Amino acid sequence: MGQGAEFPSLATERLKLRPLRDEDAPAMAALANDFDVARMTTAIPHPYVLAQARDFIARMEKRDARREAVFAIESRAASFMGVIGIHPGPVGSELGYWLGRPYWRAGYATEAARAVTAWAGTQWGRRLIVSGHFADNPASGQVLVKADFLYTGEVTPRRSIARGEDAPTRMMVWLA
């Protein structure tokens, strides 16, 4: 896959994971502009406005598809819920995701993470994917555990743009 290549849509029991589209920007901005969503990520600023959502989508359209995969998380009813992706990281491919608050505590993040890692291992040729969660976000840790990630024992400071400071991050690994 070359630069700008599209990835397939992935279907789960309740979700569709598909490439981001320009029309996702308003819902993305509305959901990500929640401080409790943004503060649990490294890269989402707060406040988060429509122009930032449009910029993110435009950047992802230009990504190197050999190194980076990004999917919109959408309900079967075609409602945008969040984003999941595998990005180049300091030690290889790194999984990141976020869901809007209305979709928390329903197993959607786990379902999306399982689908993306299965696809990455079987179709995209990834054998190792890292991820992490802020220590004050144990729910995200449970998502990763249920998606077959294992704790490495490493806790490293990671910057949260929304928080404006580093947060201790519990690192994990997935092996194909």
N, C-alpha and C positions, 0 to 999 in steps of 0.2 A: 504494500500500500504506500503510495506516495504522499507527498504533502497535500493536504486538503482532501484526501480520500475520505469517503463516507464509510462508517461502520454499519454493520447490519443492525436492525432492530432486534431486541431480545424480548421474548415473552416469558412471563412467569404466570403462576396461577392468578395473581391479582394485578400484575403490573405490565407495562410496556416500557422498555428502556430503548430510547431512540436518539438519533442525533438532535442536538439543539437546533431550534429554528428561531428566526427573528421574532416571530409572534409570541415566543416564550418570555420575552423581556419584561412586559408589565407584571406578569405573575411572579417571575423570578425576583424582580425588585420588591414587590409587595411582601413576599415571604421572607426574603433575606434581610429586609429592613427591620427585623425583630432582633433586638440586642441579644436575647437569649439564644437565638440561632447563630448570629455572627460571632459571638464571644467564644463559641465552641469550635471555631475554625481558625486556621492560621491566616487565611487570605481574604476573608470578607470584611470590609470596613463597616463601621457604623457611624453615621447613617449610610444606607445603601440606596442609591437612587436609580431611576430608569436609565440614565446615561451610562452608569457603571454596568448594568446588566447588558445593555446593548454592546458595550465595549468588550465584555467577557465573551459574549456569543461571537462577535466578529473575530476576536483573537483565536477562539477555538476552531473557527472555520479555516484558519491559516496554519494550524498546528502541524507538526510533522507527525503524520499518522503512524509512522513506524515506531514512534516513541511515546505517543500520547493518545489516549482514547477517552472521550467524554460523552456521557449519555444524559439526556433528560430523563427523570423518573416521572412516569405518568400513570395515573390510574386507568383501569380499563374503561372508565367513563370519560377518558380523554382530559383529565384534569392534571395540570402541571403540579408536581409535588416537591421537586428538588432536583439535585444534580449528583451524579456519581461519576468518578473518573479515575483513570490510572495515569499518573504524571511522572515525568522524570524526577527523581529525587537524588539526594546525596549518595545513596547506596544502591540505586537501581530504580525499578518501577515502584511507585508508591500510590496506594489507594487512598482516595479522599472522597467524602460525601457529605451532604447535608440535606435535611428535609425540613419543610416548613412546619411550624408548631402544630397546625391542625392534623398532621399525619404522624405525630409522635406516638410511641407506645402501642403500635399496632402491628409490629413485625415487618413493616415495609422496608426499612433500611437493611435488615438481615436478608430479606428476600432479594433485594437489589444486589447486595454485596455477593451473595452466593451465585447469582446469575452472571455477574461480571467476572468473578474469579474463575468460574467454570469456563466461560467463553475465552478468557485470557489464556488459560492453561491449554485448552484443546484447539482453539482456532488461531490465537495470536502468538502462540509459542512461548509464553512466559512460564517460567518454572519457579520463580521466587517473586513475591510481592510483599513489600513492607507497608505498614500502616502504624498509626499510633492514635492515642486519645489522651486528651488532657486529663490529668489525675482527678480533677473535680467533675468529670463527666463519666461516671461508671456505666451509664446506660450505653454509651458508645463502645465501651469495652465489651459489654455483653453482646452487642451487635457483631463485633469482630470475632469473639469466641464462638458464637453460633455459626459464623461463616468460616470456621476452621482455621482462624489465625491463632497463633501461639505466642504467649508472652516471651520476650527475649531476656527479661530481667533488667533491661536497660531503661533508665528514666533520664530523659534529656530535656533541657529547656528548649521550648519552641515558641517563637514569637506569635502572638495573636494580635493582628492589626486592630481589631475592634476593642480589645482590652487595652491596647497600647503598652503591653508588657509581655515578658516571657511567662510561660506557664509550664510546670513540670508535665512532661509527656511520657506516658508509658508505651514503649515501643513493642510492636508485634510483627510476626512474620507468617506468611502463607506459603506453603510449598506444594507444588503440583505433584 
